[in-house]
């Protein structure tokens, strides 16, 4: 028994996957193909993808927004969890991996649910209408813009909706006292700000590289 979160060694982590991970052969192929790429570290952990799908179902989400899509693994997990009339807007920049994402979405029969918009994410987000709110926003893109992505997410989410940030433990680099990396400084700033942000109910989970959930609360500005 322990009163704190366990550290997972390789054996315990494998046990976690063995007893809890439900993964289609298609999703496994996508993850394996992505792992062969130079930027493989951008991919979400398999247990994170499954958790995102569960969140979609738990809150009855129909409209999703993703900032940072890469080869489309997390998008595939979330889109598969949507109802037939659900939709997902993905924000990313042009890259060879866009073709991979679209190929797997097509094979999964989910391409009609997913709208991939290729441009700097801040430009795409600024064009989205807050009067058509989203139920969940998943953010896993350039870390330096995390604080800005939070503001857009809160503008675009419905009350009770979720903003979910990946990499908020940043492989332990959040402990650096004077980080040279702008990305590290931005994640530190986001984490500190969320703790006291009255607009959200936050929880940082030690899942993958750190996954922070922020439930949008009702405020007068939400009227």
N, C-alpha and C positions, 0 to 999 in steps of 0.2 A: 504494500500500500504506500502511496505517496501523495503529498498535497501539492505537487507541482507537475507540470508537463514532463513526460518522459523524453529522454534522448533516445533516438532510434539508431541503433547500429545496423549494419547491412542485413543481418539475419532477421532482426525484428521488423525492419522495413519490408523485407521480402515476405514475411509472414502477413503483414498488413495487406499487401497486394494479393497474396494467395487466398486470403479468407474474405476479401471485400470487393476486389476489383471485378466488375462485369464489363467486358470489352468485346466489341464485335470484331470479327476478323478484318473488316475494312478499316476500322480505327487503328487496329494493331499494325496493319500495313502502312498506314499513313505515318504513325509514330516511328516505325522502323525506317521508312524512307527519309523522314525528317532528320533522324539521328545521323544520317550519312552526310548531312550538309555542314559547311563550316560554321553556320550560325545555329547549330542544333540547340545550344543553350537557351535560345529564345522560346523553345517549346514548353508548354505547361506540363507539369507532371501528370501521369495518368490519373492519380487519385484526385487531382485538382479538377480535371475535366469532368470526372464523374460527379464531384461535389457541385460544380457549376450547374450541371444538368439537374441535379436534385433541387438546387435553389430555384431554378426556373419552374419546376413542378410545384414546389412548396408554396410559392407566392402566386401561383396561377398566372404567370407572365404570358403575355401575348406579343409585346413589343420589346425587343432587345436592341442594345447598342453595344458594339465592341470597338475599342480603340487599340489597335495593334492586333493584326490577324495572322501574319506569317503564313505558314502552310495550311492554316485553317483547322487545326485540331480542336481548339476550344470552341470555335464557331460550329464545327460539326457536332460536338457534344451538346451544345445549347440548342441548336436548331432542331436536332432530333427529339429534344424534350418538349418542343413547342406543340401546341395544338395545330390542327390543319390550317387554321386561319391566322397563325402567328407569323411574325416577320422579324428579321434580324438585319440591321445595317452594320456593316463592317467598314472601319476606317483604316486605311493603310497607304503606304507609298508604293509606287511601281517597283516591281522586282520580279526576278525569275520565279520566285516561289508563289506568285499569284496564280500561275498556270497550274501548279500542283494543287493549290486550294480548290480552284474551280473544278479540276478533274475529279477530285474525291467527292465534292459536294454533288456533282452530277451523278457519279456512280451510286451515291447514297440516296438519290432521288430527292434531294433537299435544295437544289439550286434555285428553285422558284421562291423559296423562303428567304434567301440570302441576297442582299444588295451590297456588293463590294464597291466602295467608293475610293478611288485612288487619287489622293491629294494629301498635302499636309493636314494632319488630323484637326488642328486648330481651325483651319479654314472650313473643313467639312462641318465641324461642330457649330461654328458660328452661323452656318446657313440653316441649321435645323430649327424647326418651329417648336417653341415651348408649349404651344397649345395642343400639340399632339404628343403627350408625355410618354416616356418609356417606363417600363416596369423594372428593368435591370440594366445597368451599364457596367460592362467589364473592361477594365483599363489595364493594359499590359503593353505599353509602348515606351517611347523615350522618357526616361525617368525625370529628366530636367523639367519637363512640363507637367509633372504630376499635380502640383498645386493648381495650375491653370485647368487641368482636366477635372479636378474636383469641382471647381466653380461651374464649369459647363455641365457636369453631371447633375449638380443640384438644381441648375436651371431647367434641365430637361426631364428630370425624374418626376413621377407622380409622388404625392405624399404616401409614405409607406414603401416606396420603391427602394431598391438597393444599388449602391455604387460599390463595386468590388475592385480592389487594387491588388495586383500581383507584385511580388518581389519586395514586400515591405520589411523583410528582415535582411535582404540584400547580402546574403551569405555572411552575415555578421559584420559587414562593413559599416552598418549603422552605429557601431560602437566607437568608431574613430572620432577622436576629439577635434581634430582640425583637418578634415578631409580635403584633399586637393581636387577630388572629382566633383564636378557640378551635379552629376547624377546622385551621388551619395548625399550631398548637401540637400538636394531637393527631397529625397525620401525622408531624411531626418526631419526636415521642416514639415512635411506632410504629417508624419507620425506625431510630432509634438502638437501640431495644430488640431488634429482630429480629437485628441484626448479631451480638449476643452471646448470643442465646437458645439454650440447649443443647437445647431441645425440638424445634427445627426446623432444616432445611437451607434457608436463604433465598437468593433471587436476585432482584434488582431489575432489571427489563428496561426499556429506554427505548422501550417500545411504547405508542403513544397518549400519555396523560398520565402514564405510568409504571405498570407492572404488576409487582407483587411476588408471587413464588411462594414458598410455604413448605411444604416436605414435612415432615409430622409424623414425628419419629423415635421409635424405641422407647425408653421410659424405664421405670423401675420402676413409676411411676404408671399405666402403660398396662396393667398386668397385670389 
